[in-house]
Amino acid sequence: MKHADILIIGSGIAALQLASHLSNDKHVIIITKSKLNDSNSYLAQGGVAAVVHPNDDLLSHVHDTLVAGEFHQGESTVYEFIKDGKRAIEDLIKAGAPFDRDENGELKLGMEGAHEYHRILHAGGDATGKHLVQYVQEKLGDHVTIVEEEMVYEVVRDKEGRCIGVKTKNAKGGITRYEAPHTVLATGGVGGIFETNSNQSTITGDGMVIAYLAGARLGDLEFIQYHPTLLTIGGKGVGLVSEAVRGEGAILINQWGQKLMKGVHVKEDLAPRHIVAHRIYQERQKGQEVFLDISSIRDFKLRFPSIANMCKEYGIDLEKGLIPVAPGAHFTMGGILTDHVGRTSVEGLYAIGEVACTGVHGANRLASNSLLEGLVYGKRLAQYLTFVGTEDRLFDSPPSKMMETFPAISLGDLKKKCSHALGIIRNKEGLEEFQQELQLAYEFETGSLDGAAVADIKGYFTWILASLMTKSAILRTESRGGHIREDYPHPNQNLQGKRIVHECVNGEMKVYMDEYVKAKNFA
Ligand code: SIN
């Protein structure tokens, strides 16, 4: 049994930002499933968007965020996020964070898809996440303990249903119970449950499932973002090629050299991600290879050192100026429903970063708004937890029956089927077929996972996520945001402002449509 004032699960930028803003009289434990740097934040190439140039303005960034999110957002939620984002970035700049600057010492501000303005800050060229994560890690004091290689598999609750900590398993199956009055989930999205994705392989939605099983509400699970350009070798996505590459002038072409985005959208190669991803998907369906033509970018290797290294590793000759690409799962817009500071519907349990559904991204996240989200919500939650303090709790939890049966479907099969049924193009038939297979493979039950093997827990968690996401995708009878419903190719005004919510009530999976304050369409 280990005790902390604040437990943080996950080690990306949201987790680190929170820990670095908590005062050193609080004992903080960060628990991560693998190594400290195995987070999606560490992989982030593209940068972080913020209004720091005097000619840029908050409303422009708000507008771009709403347009990308297809107005599936609360306007004031987005405004507050962008405003706090500006402040969080200004704080980092003042404190000396290593953002890239030009020869005159001015911040270099890049362009990415669906932005009206050059407002993307980078660090280390295309290694922004790594540099930012390392910078914030260095700020952590001795009051922060880091525990690696332990998978959190259960949120522990007291008799009143309040969260009082978590249980973890290590590789040998050893169980540790951690207790704290405040537990924060910052475990990232669900990218790792798709066959082709840009995520760390360990990012598989665990935080969402343990929160769900503890009674927290999940929402917007149908909205998955597919990044248009993953380096693709032998049909398999092997790593991200940042949108910043197109921001610097690269264009998408097919194997005959024809421009893919010409006439598709006014912004052509810098159109919103789902439009670019869909266009590449269509072209590949015809059996065409798709390439990023980088020949117009001077000093590519200097500007994008990580991407150049990755291409070299996979035998791509950059002198030819062509990088083979295809879309892959990238970001999860939905997640654990939270309020503006990260509180979930379970007392004592919080969620920040990609695992949370705060509503700021709507149906599709704007490029480079994800590190920003982690920075904003990490800081807000630190301020909130400092304000409420840490009261003493009785750490007793009622026992629950042991789980004995697990889904009769392999993890590999689940991933393949998720990628197929829940991919960028969906339809009722494919979704219902997958739903039926999931139902045949398992009858949902809940209980203690203390005696379960880690492999069974992973299968159980993935089955739950696949079931919830499929249900949401069936109910979302429109094309909005990251995906296209073949059978409902347009947005449906009646579904704008409606969120599909999942809740586990007394061991039963409940789903319903919820209303929220929607954005005004001021495009
Ligand atoms: C990219 O570099 O294209 C990814 C950045 C992001 O997802 O915002």
Residues whose N, C-alpha, C, O or C-beta is under 5 A from the ligand:
A	BS01	SIN	Q45 G46 V241 S242 E243 A244 L366 A367 S368 N369
